[in-house]
């Protein structure tokens, strides 16, 4: 075997990436391969044994000029694996990546749609009705956009009001969802059923297509016959992936509606945030979204939507008004036509948060009596 000391960084990176392709999902490998090529272009011809710790610090400084911390960490992952292989080969005595810590990521804040924005979208006509229906169903179910685009009519049970998430469309492949919990059964509410019945008139008679679905090991493929629900009206074919959906439909749809631009991924955030704001159980939200617990809801998806929430500040003032020797006018218990939930009712809401159906019924009752 060739002496490792004669090898360059490029050779070791390519060696690592050759093995990595069999372990990673297509989207992950494609992203990391681009970063690997960037490292090769800049530093690939340097002999592997010539790198020292300060060289790595210089590389990181260069990366800071162009990339966010999250992306830089992906570069560092490649470099760590590359130099680890070189050390095991005996090509280097000291790993220059030793002591290089993962950078802290800035938390990206969700940008969910408010009810006012959702109303604008609902009232905006579109030449691609399938695209619009997909967006609205996304808000009502909390699926990933990659999952929405891979739904087949075989996955929907109108009688039981269930949607079975079995696959996703990622880049150029259909594949099983990203983790075991994501293979799930989603409850469909009345609004979601209505949208699907509208969509049934558009694509319900489309023939089944034979597709190859990549399994969890990223190697095995199974053949499935799927009658896809959502079609791109521009070419009368299922949407290719989330990127095409954003470019071919969603971006223009937001512009037509006069709504601030954001990616279709925010539709899933909207499901979580609107339901949290409405007081719906976090456990139910997590189950619908394919999470085993509520941690991901708290960390990534949940965003309190102030514009759509009751005036709790005024409710707090009313609760304490007597303590401060004041009384509030009766009309201050109502804001924008919505009844503020008072003391005893707020306590009841907390109790009922684990029973979203009962909570919704209570809210409807309160509203009907206002």
C-alpha positions in Angstrom: 0.0 0.0 0.0 1.2 3.5 -0.8 2.8 5.3 2.1 0.2 7.7 3.6 2.9 10.4 4.0 2.9 11.1 0.3 -0.9 11.8 0.2 -2.5 15.2 0.0 -5.5 16.5 1.8 -7.5 16.0 -1.5 -6.8 12.3 -1.5 -7.9 11.8 2.1 -11.0 13.9 1.7 -12.0 11.8 -1.3 -11.3 8.7 0.6 -13.6 9.8 3.4 -16.4 10.9 1.0 -16.2 7.6 -0.9 -17.2 5.8 2.3 -19.6 8.5 3.5 -21.8 8.2 0.4 -23.0 4.8 1.6 -23.9 6.0 5.0 -25.7 9.3 4.3 -29.0 10.3 2.8 -28.8 11.7 -0.7 -29.5 15.2 0.4 -26.8 15.1 3.2 -24.2 13.6 0.9 -24.9 16.2 -1.8 -24.5 19.0 0.6 -21.3 17.7 2.2 -19.8 16.8 -1.2 -20.1 20.5 -2.2 -18.3 21.4 1.0 -15.7 18.8 0.4 -15.0 20.1 -3.1 -14.7 23.6 -1.6 -12.0 22.4 0.7 -10.2 20.5 -2.1 -10.2 23.6 -4.3 -8.7 25.7 -1.6 -6.3 23.4 0.2 -6.4 20.0 -1.6 -2.9 20.0 -3.0 -1.2 20.5 0.4 0.4 17.2 1.8 -1.6 15.9 4.7 1.4 15.8 7.0 2.0 19.6 6.5 -1.1 20.7 8.3 -0.7 22.0 11.8 -3.3 23.3 14.3 -2.7 27.0 13.4 -3.5 26.1 9.7 -6.9 24.8 10.8 -7.5 28.1 12.6 -6.6 30.0 9.4 -9.0 27.8 7.5 -11.8 28.6 10.0 -11.0 32.3 9.7 -11.4 32.0 5.9 -14.7 30.2 6.3 -16.1 32.9 8.6 -15.8 35.4 5.7 -18.4 33.4 3.7 -20.5 31.1 5.9 -22.7 31.0 9.0 -21.5 28.9 12.0 -23.8 26.0 11.2 -22.2 25.7 7.7 -18.7 26.0 9.1 -19.5 23.2 11.5 -20.3 21.0 8.5 -16.9 21.8 7.1 -15.2 20.9 10.4 -17.0 17.6 10.5 -15.4 16.7 7.1 -12.0 17.8 8.3 -12.3 15.9 11.6 -13.1 12.7 9.7 -10.4 13.3 7.2 -7.6 13.8 9.6 -8.8 11.0 11.8 -8.3 8.6 8.9 -4.9 10.0 8.2 -3.9 9.5 11.8 -5.1 5.9 11.8 -3.1 5.4 8.6 0.0 6.7 10.4 0.3 9.5 7.9 0.3 12.1 10.8 1.4 11.9 14.4 -0.7 14.7 15.7 -4.3 15.5 14.7 -4.4 19.2 13.9 -8.2 19.1 14.6 -7.5 18.4 18.3 -9.0 21.2 20.4 -11.2 22.6 17.6 -14.6 23.0 19.1 -18.0 23.1 17.4 -19.2 26.6 16.9 -22.4 27.8 18.5 -25.3 28.1 16.1 -27.5 31.1 16.1 -31.1 29.9 16.6 -33.2 30.6 13.6 -36.5 32.1 14.7 -39.6 30.5 13.2 -41.6 32.9 10.9 -45.1 31.4 11.0 -48.0 32.9 9.1 -50.6 34.9 11.1 -54.3 34.3 10.7 -54.5 37.5 8.7 -51.8 36.3 6.3 -53.5 32.8 6.0 -56.8 34.6 5.1 -55.0 36.5 2.4 -53.6 33.3 1.0 -56.9 31.6 1.2 -58.6 34.4 -0.7 -56.0 34.6 -3.4 -56.9 32.7 -6.6 -54.1 30.6 -8.2 -53.7 29.0 -11.6 -52.1 26.0 -9.7 -54.9 25.0 -7.4 -53.0 21.9 -6.4 -50.2 24.0 -5.0 -52.6 26.2 -3.0 -54.4 23.1 -1.6 -51.0 21.6 -0.7 -50.1 24.8 1.3 -53.4 24.9 3.2 -53.2 21.2 4.0 -49.7 21.7 5.3 -50.9 24.3 7.7 -53.7 22.0 8.9 -51.6 18.8 9.4 -48.1 20.0 10.2 -46.4 17.6 7.7 -43.0 18.4 6.2 -43.4 19.9 2.7 -41.4 16.9 1.5 -44.1 14.6 3.0 -47.0 16.6 1.6 -45.6 16.3 -1.9 -45.2 12.5 -1.6 -48.8 11.8 -0.4 -50.8 9.3 -2.5 -54.6 8.8 -2.4 -53.8 5.4 -1.0 -52.5 7.1 2.1 -55.8 8.9 2.9 -58.8 7.3 4.7 -61.7 9.7 4.4 -64.0 7.5 6.6 -61.6 7.3 9.5 -60.2 10.8 8.9 -56.6 9.6 8.8 -53.6 10.4 6.7 -50.8 7.8 6.7 -47.3 9.3 6.3 -45.2 6.7 4.5 -42.7 8.5 2.3 -41.1 11.9 1.5 -39.7 13.5 -1.7 -36.1 14.6 -1.0 -34.1 16.0 -4.0 -34.5 13.4 -6.7 -35.6 10.5 -4.6 -38.7 9.2 -2.8 -37.6 7.9 0.5 -39.0 6.7 3.8 -39.4 9.7 6.3 -36.3 10.9 8.1 -36.8 8.9 11.3 -39.0 6.0 12.5 -41.3 8.4 14.4 -42.1 10.2 11.2 -43.8 7.1 9.7 -47.1 8.0 11.4 -50.8 8.4 11.3 -52.1 12.0 11.2 -55.5 13.0 12.3 -57.5 15.0 9.7 -59.8 17.7 10.9 -62.9 19.0 9.0 -61.0 21.7 7.2 -58.3 19.3 6.0 -61.0 16.8 4.8 -62.7 19.6 2.9 -59.4 20.6 1.1 -58.7 17.0 0.2 -62.2 16.5 -1.2 -61.5 19.6 -3.4 -58.2 18.1 -4.5 -59.8 14.8 -5.2 -61.7 16.4 -8.1 -58.4 17.6 -9.6 -56.2 14.5 -9.3 -58.4 11.8 -8.0 -58.5 10.1 -11.4 -54.8 10.4 -12.2 -53.2 7.0 -12.8 -50.8 5.4 -10.4 -47.1 5.9 -11.0 -44.4 3.4 -10.3 -41.8 4.9 -8.0 -38.7 3.6 -6.3 -38.6 4.4 -2.6 -35.2 4.5 -0.7 -35.4 2.8 2.6 -33.9 3.8 6.0 -30.5 2.3 5.2 -30.1 4.6 2.2 -29.4 1.6 0.0 -32.4 -0.7 -0.2 -35.2 0.4 -2.6 -38.8 -0.8 -2.8 -41.1 -0.3 -5.7 -44.5 1.3 -5.0 -47.5 2.3 -7.1 -48.7 5.7 -6.0 -51.6 7.9 -7.1 -50.1 11.2 -6.1 -52.4 13.8 -4.6 -50.6 17.1 -5.6 -49.5 17.9 -9.2 -47.7 20.9 -10.7 -50.2 22.3 -13.1 -47.4 23.7 -15.3 -46.3 20.3 -16.5 -49.2 18.1 -15.2 -46.8 16.0 -13.1 -46.1 15.6 -9.4 -44.0 18.3 -7.9 -40.3 17.2 -8.1 -39.3 18.4 -4.6 -39.6 21.2 -2.1 -37.2 23.4 -4.0 -39.3 23.2 -7.2 -42.5 23.7 -5.2 -41.0 26.9 -3.7 -39.8 28.2 -7.1 -42.6 27.1 -9.4 -45.5 28.0 -7.1 -45.1 29.2 -3.5 -42.9 32.3 -4.1 -45.2 33.7 -6.7 -48.3 32.8 -4.7 -47.1 34.8 -1.7 -46.3 37.8 -3.9 -49.8 37.6 -5.5 -51.3 37.5 -2.0 -49.2 40.4 -0.7 -47.7 38.3 2.0 -44.0 38.5 3.1 -41.8 36.0 1.5 -40.7 32.9 3.4 -40.0 29.3 2.5 -42.7 26.6 2.4 -41.1 25.0 5.4 -42.7 27.8 7.5 -46.1 26.1 6.8 -45.1 23.4 9.2 -44.0 26.0 11.7 -47.4 27.7 11.3 -49.2 24.5 12.3 -47.2 24.3 15.5 -47.3 28.0 16.4 -51.0 28.5 15.6 -52.0 25.5 17.7 -49.8 26.5 20.6 -51.3 30.0 20.5 -54.8 28.4 20.5 -53.9 26.4 23.7 -53.8 23.0 22.0 -51.9 20.3 23.8 -48.2 20.2 22.9 -48.3 16.4 23.1 -50.9 16.2 20.4 -49.0 18.7 18.3 -45.8 16.6 18.6 -47.6 13.4 17.7 -49.1 15.0 14.6 -45.7 16.3 13.5 -43.9 13.0 14.1 -42.0 13.7 17.3 -41.7 11.4 20.3 -42.0 14.3 22.8 -42.5 18.0 23.0 -38.8 19.0 23.2 -38.6 19.7 19.4 -41.8 21.8 19.6 -40.2 24.0 22.3 -36.8 24.2 20.7 -37.5 24.6 17.0 -41.2 25.0 16.0 -43.2 26.8 18.6 -43.6 30.6 18.3 -46.2 32.5 20.2 -48.2 34.5 17.6 -49.1 37.7 19.4 -51.4 39.0 16.7 -53.6 35.9 17.0 -53.6 35.5 20.8 -56.1 36.7 23.4 -55.3 39.9 25.3 -53.8 38.2 28.3 -52.3 41.5 29.5 -55.8 43.0 29.9 -57.1 39.8 31.4 -54.3 40.0 34.0 -55.2 43.6 34.7 -58.8 42.7 35.3 -57.8 39.9 37.6 -55.8 42.3 39.8 -57.8 45.5 39.4 -59.6 45.1 42.7 -56.3 44.6 44.5 -55.2 48.0 43.3 -58.5 49.7 44.1 -59.6 50.0 40.5 -62.3 48.5 38.3 -62.2 48.0 34.5 -65.0 48.8 32.2 -67.0 45.8 31.1 -66.1 46.3 27.4 -62.4 45.8 28.2 -63.1 42.1 28.7 -63.5 41.8 24.9 -60.8 42.5 22.3 -61.3 42.5 18.6 -64.6 40.7 19.0 -62.9 37.8 20.8 -64.0 36.9 24.4 -61.1 37.0 26.8 -60.8 33.8 28.8 -61.2 34.7 32.5 -59.9 33.1 35.7 -62.0 30.0 36.1 -62.0 29.4 32.4 -58.2 29.8 32.1 -57.9 27.1 34.9 -60.2 24.9 32.9 -58.2 25.4 29.7 -55.0 24.2 31.5 -56.9 21.0 32.6 -58.3 20.4 29.2 -55.0 21.0 27.2 -54.4 17.3 27.1 -57.9 16.9 25.6 -57.8 19.1 22.5 -61.3 18.1 21.3 -62.9 19.0 24.6 -60.9 22.3 24.7 -62.2 23.2 21.2 -65.7 22.4 22.3 -65.4 24.7 25.4 -64.1 27.5 23.3 -66.9 27.2 20.8 -69.4 27.2 23.7 -67.8 30.4 25.2 -67.9 32.0 21.7 -71.5 31.1 21.1 -72.6 32.8 24.3 -70.7 36.1 23.6 
